[in-house]
Every structure is written in structure tokens, then in C-alpha cells.
């Protein structure tokens, strides 16, 4: 299967939070989606962007290393198996940041 996942992410809106710590930035909106582990990357992206229109979900193969030390309040990173990107199941807990 051809890999159709991005190799670069969105322009980062830097912030000092990730996950539940970002809740005050997005009152009433979701910032974590543990229930999406195991769901198709494409379906998870749709759900996340529907739940929180201020973020963009990006699907990456699991071997892509993204600097987690930098928190970006406008993105959610979704990791799927290398050989099934973007359709594979999400393998890490999706969170804002």
C-alpha cells in the first residue's frame, strides 16, 4: 500500500499545555480522544476536527519522530502503523499539543 501520509506538520501555534492542561484554552471542547485508539486514522481525524474545530489532526506513520517537547495548541498528531498510513488504526492516545 502506498504511504499517503504527510511528512511535515501544520504551522505551530505554540503554547505551554497539552492534553487536559489545554482545556482552559478550549472551554467546552474536547482536547483528548483516548477512545480513538484502534480507530482508522482517517475516521479519527474526522472525529477530532468535528469535536474541536480549532485543531487540525495530522496522520503520521509510527516511525516518524516528531518533537513532542514543543506543544502546539492547533494540532493533534495521529500515529498509525508504517505499512498502512493513513488508513491504519491509531496506535497512540490523540491529544492537543
Secondary structure, DSSP 8 states (H G I E B T S, - for coil): ------SS-----B-S--GGGGTTTTTTS--EEGGGTTSBHHHHHHHHHHH-TT-EEEEEETT----TTS-BTTEEEEEE-GGGTTTSBB-S-EEB-
